[in-house]
């Protein structure tokens, strides 16, 4: 019996713990002495630091400010058991411009045009893919194949919402298009969660357990300042923006992404679709 139980025991231990490596985007301290601190990592995951590990807060804050990569050992419920830092060596030279970059999205003739593009989105994303990598490749390939200048919509879940539902993610992103010049309509293209283009509210309803309407804001700081007020925020950008860090840089430094970045495209293919 021991021979058969030993592999089961190993599997059980493996299932209770998981190793991920990422950088921290934000730390959301608890409002009381018993609740966990929310650790929002760059991939979009929400990890939890138990109240009894508050001594780790300052070291984690320093690691976040130093932009260090961290290896987290977490439980199945995303609670952090232990962590260690590594130098953050990734340097990406973005194609950016100071001031105001005028981006004109394509307005398609009809819903049928949108459906044609949707059906041609790259399928078979990896099981470990992040939404921002999938969205970037969908937007990039639609631009290459159809000369489509699409938009992206970032859906941010507030700390209030995350704590209420123990939600696993703090943001999601997908490309969207515009159609019907007489009455402009937004259609979200999210192949991993829908079988056809969706209106914006129908798309957010997939992720909002309480079907809350999401406040539309223009700046990243508006989302950050609204953690206790609403359940979710939307920020709409051009197709060139990859992840929330870009939105933060846009506001802080006044730089806008104005073109595709070859390194980001290669990384998105690799991490989103296992294409090298």
N, C-alpha and C positions, 0 to 999 in steps of 0.2 A: 504493500500500500504506500509506503514511503516513496517508492520510485515514481508513482503516479501523482502523489500529492505535491512533490517538490516543484515540478513545473507549474502546477496550479498556484502554488504559493508565490513563485516568482512573478507569474502573471498578475496576481493580486497586488503585489507590491508595486509592480510597474504601473498598474491602473490607478493606484492611489497617488502617484507622483508623476510629474512631467517636467522636462527641462526646456526652457525657451530662452533665447538670447535676443535682446532688444535694447533700445534706449527709452528713457522716460520722457514723455511729453509734459505731463502735469501730475502733481500730487494733490489729492483732495482730502484734507484732514477731516476727521470725524467731528461731529458737533457735541459729542458726549464722550465720557471716559470708557464706554463699553463698545462702541462701534469701530469698525475697521477703517483705516485710511485707504482710500481708493488710489491705486497706482495706475495711471493711464499711460500705456506704452505706445510707441510710435506705430506699431502694426494695427492698432485699433482695439486691442484687448484691454479689459479692465481686470487688474490683479488686486488682491486685497492683503493689507498688512494688518494683522491682529493688534488689538489695543495693547496687549502685553509686550509687543515689540516696538513700542514708541521710541526706544533708544536708537532704532534704525532710521528714524525720520531725517535727522540732520545729515548723516552719511549719504542717504538716498538723494536728498536735496542737492548736496554737493556733486554727486555723480550726475544728476540731471543737468545742473548748470555747467558742468565740465563736458557734457555731451558724451559721456562714456558709455560704451556698450556694457550690458549687465547680463550675466547668466543667472536666471531665476530657477530655483527648484520649487515647484508649486504642487499643491494637492489637486484633486479632481475638481474641487470647488473654486480653484484659482487662488487659494490662500498661499501666501509665500512662506515656505519653510526656511529657505536660506538663499543667499545671493552673493555674487562676487563680481567685481568690476574688471573691465579690460579697456585698454586704450581705444579710443574711437578714431580709426585711421581713415575712414571713408571721406574723401573730398570730391565734391562734385562741382564742376564749373558750369553754372547755369547760364543760359542765354537770357539776359534780363535787360531792362531799360529803366532809367530813371524817369520820373514824371508820369504822364498819362499816355498809355498805349491804347489806341483805338482798335477794338476788336469787333468785327461785324459778323455775327453768326449767320449761317445760311438759313433762309426761310424756304422750306420745301413746299411744293405745290399742294400736296394732299396727304392724308393719312396713308394711302397706298404707297406713296414714296417712302414714308417712314417705315412701313412694314417690310418693304424690300430691303432696306438697310439692316433692320433688326434681324431678318432671316439670314443675313450674311455675317453676323457677328461671330467671332471665333469661339467655338465651343470647347469642351474638354479642358476646362481649367483644372489645375492641380488641386488635390484635396486640402493642401496647406496654403493655397493662394489667398492673398489679401485683396480686398475690394478695390483698393486704389491701383493695384497692378492690373487687374482685369479691366477696370474702367479706362486706364491709360491706353492699353492696347486696342480696346474697342474704338476709342476715339481716334487713335492714330491710324488704324487700318481703314476706318470709314473715311478719313481724310485722304489717305493714299488711293483708295479705290474709287471714291465718289466725289472727291474734292469737297467733302462736307466739312464746314466749319461749325462744329458742334459746341455745346456748352457742357459744363459739369455742375452737378448739384451735390453739395456736401450736407449730409444730415447729421447733426450733432445731438447726442442724447445728454441731457443735463444730469448733474449729480443727483438731483432730486428724483429723477426718473430711474436712474441706475440703481439707487439704493432701494427704491420701492419695489422693483421687480428683480433685484439681483441680476441686472442685465449684464451680459458678457462683453458688450462692445460700447465704445464711447463715440464712434462715428461710423458712417457708411457713405460711400460716394458712387455715383454712376453718371455716365453721359446722358444728356437729353438733347432733343432737337426741337425746332420750331416749325410749325406748318400752318397753312391757311392764311394767306396775306390779308384777307378780309377781316378775320378774327384770329389773331395769333394764339396758337395753342401749344403748350409745352407737353412733350411726350418723353417719358423716361425710358431709356434702353438698358434694362438690367436682366440679361439673359439668365443669370444664375437664380433669379427669384421670380421670374415672370415668363409667360409663354408668348407675350406680345407687348408692344409699347403700351405704357401706362400713363394716365394722367397723374399729375404730381401728387394729389391727395391719395389716390389709389395706391401709389407707390409707397408713400410714408406709412399708410395703414398696415402694410405688410410687417413693419418693424415696431409700430406703436401699438402695444398691447391694449391700451385704453383708447385707441383711435384718436388721440389728441391731434389738434391742428398745430402745426409748427410755425413759430414766428420767423418771418423772413428778415434777416439782417444783412448789412453790407460789410461789416468789419468783424474780424476775429475776436477783438476785445469785447464786442457786444455779446457774443456767445459766452465768452468767459465770465462776464459780469452777471449773466442771467441764470446762474446755476440753481438758485432757489426759487425763481419766479415762474418759469415755464418748464415743460417737459422736454421740449426739443426746439432746435433752431435750424434754419436752412440758410446756406450761403451759396450763391450762384456765381460761377466764374467762367472764364474761357476754358477751352479744352486743354490748354497747356499746363494747368496747375495739377500737380500730382497728389499731394497730401497736405494735411493741415499745417505743417511746418512752412509750406510755401505761402499760405495765407497770412501767417504770423509775420513772416519776413516782409511780405508786401506792405503790411500796415506799419511795421516798425521802421523799415529802411526806405520805403517809397520806391521799391523796385518791383517791376512787373515782369512776369514770364511772357516772352514774346515769340517763342518758337519751341520746336521739339528739341529735347536734349538727348543726344545719341546714347549716352551712358544710361540715362533713366529708361530709355526704350529697351535697351538690351537687358537691363535688370528686370524690367517688368515682364518681358518675354520669358526670362529664366524662372523668375519666382511665381509668375502667374500661370504659365502654361508649359513649363519645363522645356522651352524651346531655346537652344543655345546657338 
